[in-house]
């Protein structure tokens, strides 16, 4: 029986320290936060990590910080802001794919990317001990609002995220056909449970890991206030249905997902507005 821990983590792209943080004697720069993310990974020991907002500076710093903590068994697939880290002692990379979502799309009125930050990365991995395969993808979708009253309004924002979700699912399905194995798609979808993006995953036969966890399913949303202007503690979490960080699975055997959990220690509060969410799987 193979056991894997699979984690999704929006790490907040904030390269330089910001005025509010400096006034408080704090540091929100990537250089200050990378070693603490490394500590998170040492505590959780995931076999697969899907990043969102992991810019080139963060990609450089964090693996170094992980090695300083003795985590020498991780390899990185560098892929824009959506890189993958994997446990190279347990997993062998067979192939990988990186795609940046287009800024504009035919039939859509808005702009759905900026600075190439919205993308997906997918890796196909062979589990060395058993020879089984697993497909893992991480993505970050467009963030602006569909409500015209919002100052962050973007026409057809919900439809744009639906389109981007289907782009990743198309790639996952092509690989599932090739390898005939479970596929897992994670990321910051910037879309709640009752959204076109999530419904697109369901329509393609994917299931939310939260809904099929057999041992534990965390019912919190996993998002809190952490921005250049400051951060707050996670004192009043909203329900799971308001979450925008999701994990979808397809082609999994019965009982595949054991735990669906968000990692929320107090020391994490100034690291990112998104808490890591992970699943433990067996197959």
C-alpha positions as CSV (number, residue, x, y, z in Angstrom):
1,X,0.0,0.0,0.0
2,X,1.5,3.4,-1.1
3,X,1.0,6.4,1.2
4,X,1.5,10.0,0.0
5,X,1.0,13.4,1.6
6,X,0.0,16.0,-1.1
7,X,0.0,19.7,-0.2
8,X,-1.2,22.9,-1.9
9,X,0.3,26.2,-0.8
10,X,-0.2,29.8,-2.0
11,X,3.0,31.4,-0.6
12,X,2.1,35.1,-1.3
13,X,4.4,36.7,-3.8
14,X,5.9,39.6,-1.7
15,X,9.6,39.9,-2.5
16,X,10.4,43.0,-0.5
17,X,9.5,44.1,3.0
18,X,6.6,46.6,3.2
19,X,6.2,49.9,5.2
20,X,3.6,48.6,7.7
21,X,5.7,45.6,8.5
22,X,8.8,47.7,8.9
23,X,6.9,50.0,11.4
24,X,6.0,46.9,13.4
25,X,9.5,45.6,13.4
26,X,8.5,42.7,11.2
27,X,9.7,41.4,7.8
28,X,7.3,40.1,5.1
29,X,10.0,39.7,2.4
30,X,10.6,36.4,0.7
31,X,14.0,36.2,2.3
32,X,12.4,36.4,5.7
33,X,9.5,34.1,5.0
34,X,11.2,31.3,3.0
35,X,13.0,29.7,6.1
36,X,9.6,29.6,7.9
37,X,7.9,27.9,5.0
38,X,10.8,25.4,5.1
39,X,9.9,24.8,8.7
40,X,6.3,24.2,7.7
41,X,7.4,21.6,5.2
42,X,9.7,19.9,7.8
43,X,6.8,19.6,10.1
44,X,4.4,18.2,7.5
45,X,6.9,16.3,5.3
46,X,4.7,16.3,2.2
47,X,5.7,14.1,-0.8
48,X,4.3,16.6,-3.3
49,X,4.0,20.4,-2.9
50,X,2.1,22.5,-5.4
51,X,2.9,26.2,-5.1
52,X,1.0,29.3,-6.1
53,X,2.6,32.7,-6.2
54,X,6.1,31.2,-5.8
55,X,8.1,33.7,-7.8
56,X,11.6,33.2,-9.0
57,X,13.1,34.6,-5.9
58,X,11.0,32.4,-3.6
59,X,11.8,29.4,-5.8
60,X,15.5,30.1,-5.3
61,X,15.4,30.7,-1.5
62,X,13.0,28.1,-0.2
63,X,14.8,24.9,-1.4
64,X,18.0,26.2,0.1
65,X,16.3,26.9,3.4
66,X,14.8,23.4,3.2
67,X,18.2,21.8,2.8
68,X,19.5,23.8,5.8
69,X,16.8,22.0,7.8
70,X,18.0,18.6,6.5
71,X,15.3,18.3,3.8
72,X,17.7,17.1,1.1
73,X,15.2,14.8,-0.6
74,X,13.2,17.4,-2.6
75,X,13.5,18.3,-6.2
76,X,11.8,21.3,-7.9
77,X,10.0,21.6,-11.2
78,X,10.4,25.3,-11.8
79,X,7.3,26.6,-13.5
80,X,6.7,30.3,-13.2
81,X,4.5,31.0,-10.2
82,X,3.1,27.4,-10.0
83,X,6.1,25.2,-9.4
84,X,6.1,21.7,-8.0
85,X,8.4,20.2,-5.3
86,X,8.5,16.4,-5.0
87,X,10.2,13.8,-2.7
88,X,12.8,12.4,-5.1
89,X,13.5,9.5,-2.7
90,X,10.0,8.2,-3.1
91,X,9.0,9.6,-6.5
92,X,10.5,9.5,-10.0
93,X,9.4,12.3,-12.4
94,X,8.2,10.8,-15.7
95,X,7.1,14.0,-17.5
96,X,6.0,17.5,-16.7
97,X,4.0,20.3,-18.4
98,X,3.8,24.0,-17.8
99,X,1.2,26.3,-19.3
100,X,0.5,30.1,-18.8
101,X,-3.1,31.0,-19.2
102,X,-3.6,33.7,-22.0
103,X,-4.3,37.3,-21.1
104,X,-7.3,37.4,-23.3
105,X,-9.6,34.7,-24.8
106,X,-11.8,34.6,-27.8
107,X,-15.4,35.3,-26.8
108,X,-14.4,36.9,-23.5
109,X,-14.5,40.6,-22.7
110,X,-11.9,40.8,-19.8
111,X,-8.2,40.3,-19.2
112,X,-7.5,37.1,-17.2
113,X,-3.8,37.2,-16.5
114,X,-1.1,39.7,-15.4
115,X,2.6,39.2,-15.4
116,X,2.1,35.6,-16.4
117,X,1.2,34.8,-12.8
118,X,-1.8,32.6,-13.6
119,X,-0.8,29.1,-14.9
120,X,-0.6,25.4,-14.2
121,X,2.1,22.9,-13.8
122,X,1.6,19.2,-14.0
123,X,3.9,16.3,-13.2
124,X,3.5,12.6,-13.8
125,X,5.3,10.6,-11.1
126,X,6.2,6.9,-10.6
127,X,6.2,5.7,-7.0
128,X,9.6,4.0,-6.9
129,X,8.7,1.2,-4.5
130,X,5.5,0.0,-6.2
131,X,5.9,1.3,-9.8
132,X,2.4,2.9,-9.6
133,X,1.9,6.2,-11.3
134,X,0.1,9.4,-10.0
135,X,-0.6,12.7,-11.8
136,X,-0.3,15.9,-9.9
137,X,-1.1,19.4,-11.0
138,X,-1.1,22.8,-9.3
139,X,-2.8,26.0,-10.6
140,X,-3.6,29.6,-9.8
141,X,-6.6,31.1,-11.5
142,X,-7.5,34.7,-12.2
143,X,-8.5,36.7,-9.1
144,X,-10.7,39.6,-10.0
145,X,-14.4,39.9,-9.2
146,X,-17.5,39.2,-11.4
147,X,-19.5,41.8,-9.5
148,X,-19.7,45.1,-11.5
149,X,-19.9,47.0,-8.2
150,X,-16.5,45.9,-7.1
151,X,-13.5,48.1,-7.7
152,X,-11.8,44.9,-8.8
153,X,-14.4,44.1,-11.4
154,X,-13.5,42.1,-14.4
155,X,-16.1,41.2,-17.1
156,X,-16.9,37.4,-17.2
157,X,-14.4,36.8,-14.4
158,X,-16.3,33.6,-13.3
159,X,-16.4,32.3,-16.8
160,X,-12.6,33.1,-17.2
161,X,-11.8,30.9,-14.2
162,X,-14.1,28.2,-15.6
163,X,-12.1,28.3,-18.8
164,X,-8.8,28.1,-17.0
165,X,-10.0,25.2,-14.9
166,X,-10.9,23.3,-18.0
167,X,-7.5,24.0,-19.5
168,X,-5.8,22.2,-16.6
169,X,-8.4,19.4,-16.6
170,X,-7.9,18.9,-20.4
171,X,-4.2,18.3,-19.7
172,X,-4.9,16.1,-16.7
173,X,-7.3,14.0,-18.7
174,X,-4.8,13.5,-21.6
175,X,-2.3,12.2,-19.1
176,X,-4.9,10.0,-17.3
177,X,-5.6,8.4,-20.7
178,X,-1.9,7.8,-21.2
179,X,-1.0,6.4,-17.7
180,X,-4.4,5.1,-16.5
181,X,-3.8,6.3,-12.9
182,X,-5.2,8.7,-10.3
183,X,-5.0,12.4,-11.1
184,X,-5.0,15.2,-8.5
185,X,-5.5,18.9,-9.2
186,X,-4.8,21.4,-6.5
187,X,-4.5,25.2,-6.2
188,X,-5.8,28.6,-5.5
189,X,-8.9,28.7,-7.7
190,X,-10.0,32.1,-6.5
191,X,-13.5,30.6,-6.6
192,X,-15.7,29.3,-3.8
193,X,-17.4,25.9,-3.7
194,X,-20.6,27.2,-5.5
195,X,-18.7,28.6,-8.5
196,X,-18.4,27.8,-12.2
197,X,-14.8,26.7,-11.8
198,X,-15.6,24.1,-9.1
199,X,-18.7,23.0,-11.0
200,X,-16.5,22.5,-14.1
201,X,-14.3,20.1,-12.2
202,X,-17.4,18.2,-11.0
203,X,-18.8,18.1,-14.5
204,X,-15.6,16.4,-15.7
205,X,-15.9,13.6,-13.1
206,X,-13.6,15.0,-10.5
207,X,-14.4,14.9,-6.8
208,X,-13.5,17.3,-4.0
209,X,-11.0,15.6,-1.6
210,X,-12.9,17.2,1.3
211,X,-16.0,15.3,0.4
212,X,-14.4,11.9,0.2
213,X,-12.0,11.9,3.1
214,X,-12.6,8.9,5.2
215,X,-10.8,9.9,8.4
216,X,-11.0,13.7,8.7
217,X,-12.2,16.6,6.6
218,X,-11.4,20.2,7.8
219,X,-14.4,22.4,7.5
220,X,-12.6,25.8,7.6
221,X,-12.0,28.0,4.6
222,X,-8.3,28.4,5.1
223,X,-7.9,32.1,4.1
224,X,-7.1,35.0,6.4
225,X,-6.0,38.6,6.2
226,X,-2.3,38.9,5.3
227,X,-1.4,41.7,2.9
228,X,1.2,44.5,2.5
229,X,-0.8,46.6,4.9
230,X,-0.7,44.0,7.7
231,X,-2.0,40.7,8.9
232,X,-4.6,39.3,11.4
233,X,-5.0,36.1,13.3
234,X,-7.3,33.4,12.0
235,X,-9.8,33.9,14.8
236,X,-13.1,33.6,12.9
237,X,-12.7,31.1,10.0
238,X,-15.5,30.9,7.5
239,X,-17.0,27.5,6.5
240,X,-15.5,25.2,3.9
241,X,-17.9,26.4,1.2
242,X,-16.2,29.8,1.2
243,X,-12.8,28.3,0.6
244,X,-11.0,29.2,-2.6
245,X,-8.2,26.6,-2.2
246,X,-9.3,23.2,-3.5
247,X,-8.1,19.7,-4.1
248,X,-9.8,17.6,-6.8
249,X,-9.2,13.9,-7.6
250,X,-10.3,11.5,-10.3
251,X,-9.6,7.9,-11.1
252,X,-8.9,7.1,-7.5
253,X,-9.6,3.8,-5.8
254,X,-12.1,3.5,-3.0
255,X,-10.9,5.0,0.3
256,X,-8.1,6.9,-1.5
257,X,-8.3,10.1,0.5
258,X,-7.8,9.6,4.2
259,X,-7.4,13.2,5.5
260,X,-8.2,16.7,4.1
261,X,-6.6,19.2,6.4
262,X,-5.5,22.9,6.6
263,X,-2.4,23.7,8.6
264,X,-2.9,26.8,10.8
265,X,-0.3,27.2,13.5
266,X,-0.1,30.7,14.9
267,X,3.4,31.3,13.6
268,X,2.0,30.9,10.0
269,X,-0.2,33.9,10.2
270,X,2.3,36.4,8.8
271,X,3.5,34.1,6.0
272,X,0.6,34.2,3.6
273,X,-3.1,34.8,3.4
274,X,-3.6,31.2,2.4
275,X,-3.0,28.3,4.8
276,X,-1.5,25.1,3.4
277,X,-4.1,22.5,2.6
278,X,-3.1,18.8,2.3
279,X,-4.4,15.4,1.8
280,X,-3.1,12.0,2.9
281,X,-3.8,9.3,0.3
282,X,-3.4,5.5,0.2
283,X,-3.6,3.3,-2.9
